[in-house]
Amino acid sequence: MKALFTACFLLGLASLAHAADGPTLSEKHSCSSCHSATTKMVGPAYKTIATKYNADYKKNAKAVEAKLLAKIAKGGDGVWGSTPMPGLNVPAPEALTLVRWVLTQK
């Protein structure tokens, strides 16, 4: 039981650390070239993305994470307008951190 508690505690700390990494990863992978926190640029604002997906995220986090991870990896178009998003070569753990961070934006 103690091991389970410790594992859950450490996972919680890791989640907090990842949330703090969001802005750094956004810069590192050039996300901020097309997105900002609250203003539409080439792509939608992080806040707008969070607003669109948060209701579904509360119901099925894994499905929303998978959808947004695929958008990062493969790119996409038509969801936010006519400008396509290119696929990006972001390592999976960093992409997941980005997705989770974006979904916290308000």
C-alpha positions in Angstrom: 0.0 0.0 0.0 2.8 2.4 0.9 4.4 1.7 -2.5 1.2 2.5 -4.3 0.8 5.7 -2.4 4.4 6.7 -3.2 3.9 5.9 -6.9 0.7 8.0 -7.0 2.4 10.9 -5.2 5.4 10.8 -7.6 3.1 10.7 -10.6 1.3 13.8 -9.3 4.6 15.6 -8.9 5.6 14.7 -12.4 2.3 16.1 -13.7 2.9 19.4 -12.0 6.4 19.5 -13.4 5.1 18.8 -16.9 2.6 21.6 -16.7 5.4 24.0 -15.9 7.3 22.8 -18.9 4.5 23.7 -21.4 5.7 27.2 -22.2 9.3 26.0 -22.6 8.3 23.2 -24.9 6.0 25.5 -26.9 9.1 27.7 -27.6 11.4 24.7 -28.2 9.2 23.1 -30.8 8.2 26.5 -32.4 4.5 26.1 -31.4 4.6 29.7 -30.3 5.4 30.8 -33.9 1.7 30.1 -34.8 -0.1 30.0 -31.4 -0.3 32.3 -28.4 -2.0 32.1 -25.1 -5.1 34.2 -25.8 -4.9 35.6 -29.3 -5.4 34.0 -32.7 -2.3 34.1 -34.8 -1.7 31.8 -37.7 -3.4 29.1 -35.6 -5.9 29.3 -32.7 -5.0 30.6 -29.3 -4.2 27.9 -26.7 -7.2 29.2 -24.7 -9.5 28.6 -27.7 -8.2 25.1 -28.2 -8.7 24.4 -24.5 -12.3 25.7 -24.6 -13.1 23.5 -27.7 -11.8 20.3 -26.2 -12.3 20.6 -22.4 -15.8 19.3 -22.1 -14.8 16.2 -24.0 -11.5 16.0 -22.1 -13.4 15.7 -18.8 -15.4 12.8 -20.2 -12.7 10.9 -22.0 -9.2 12.4 -21.5 -7.4 9.6 -23.3 -9.4 10.1 -26.5 -8.8 13.8 -26.6 -5.1 13.4 -25.8 -4.8 10.9 -28.7 -6.6 13.2 -31.1 -4.4 16.2 -30.2 -1.3 14.1 -30.2 -2.2 13.0 -33.7 -2.6 16.6 -34.8 0.8 17.5 -33.5 2.5 14.5 -35.2 0.5 14.5 -38.5 -0.7 18.0 -38.8 -4.2 18.8 -39.9 -6.5 21.3 -41.6 -10.0 22.5 -41.7 -10.7 22.6 -38.0 -9.6 26.2 -37.4 -9.7 27.7 -40.9 -7.9 27.2 -44.2 -4.3 27.4 -43.0 -3.0 23.8 -42.4 -0.9 22.9 -39.4 2.2 20.9 -40.4 3.1 17.7 -38.7 5.8 18.3 -36.1 8.6 15.9 -35.0 7.9 16.3 -31.2 8.9 13.3 -29.0 5.8 11.6 -27.6 6.4 12.5 -23.9 6.9 16.2 -24.8 3.9 16.2 -27.1 1.8 14.8 -24.3 3.1 17.5 -21.9 2.2 20.1 -24.5 -1.3 18.7 -25.0 -2.0 18.6 -21.3 -0.6 22.1 -20.8 -2.7 23.6 -23.6 -5.8 22.0 -22.1 -5.2 23.9 -18.9 -5.2 27.3 -20.6 -8.1 29.6 -19.6 
